[in-house]
Amino acid sequence: MLQRTHAVQVEPVFREFCARFASPSDVLRAGRRVVDGTFRRLGLLWRADQFWKLQTALVRDHGGEVPRSYHELCMLPGVGEYVSTAVLVFGFGERLTVLDSNVLRILGRYFGIEFPDHARRSGRVRRWANLLAPADPEACRRYNWALIDLGALVCTSQVPRHDACPIR
């Protein structure tokens, strides 16, 4: 739901959705029109189609459960490297770094490395970034949330707020 949409817009829709549906099976029982209506509120109806395909695959191929394997997650409709990593970190407590261009910018500035944007897709860079993540699952979640928020609010690409940087 957050893809190309601000969190402040997504939050009320997401909360309603979670309160109504406990599982992918619940979503499928409610029907496609309900999913379309939910995603129409956020704009870009194509998300509804991807989401419907995802729910169908979860029920059909995984018994309604979210897989715990990076490879299996990446095989799901609409799920790529970033979402797979986020699910493993935030849902299952894996020791990984959710690496996007904002997080890569923070790490680059901190370590004095100039990364091209495509570096976030590099297996070597991902492995290096994963070594930086705390081993404790809850600390790892907080670390990732902190990096995501820092990149969105302080360590921005255009006008970084160095005076507000907690790392500085």
Secondary structure, DSSP 8 states (H G I E B T S, - for coil): --TTS-HHHHHHHHHHHHHH-SSHHHHHHH-HHHHHHHHHTTS-THHHHHHHHHHHHHHHHHTT-----HHHHHTSTT--HHHHHHIIIIIT--S-----HHHHHHHHHHHT----GGGGG-HHHHHHHHHHS-SSHHHHHHHHHHHHHHHHHTS-SSS--GGG-S--
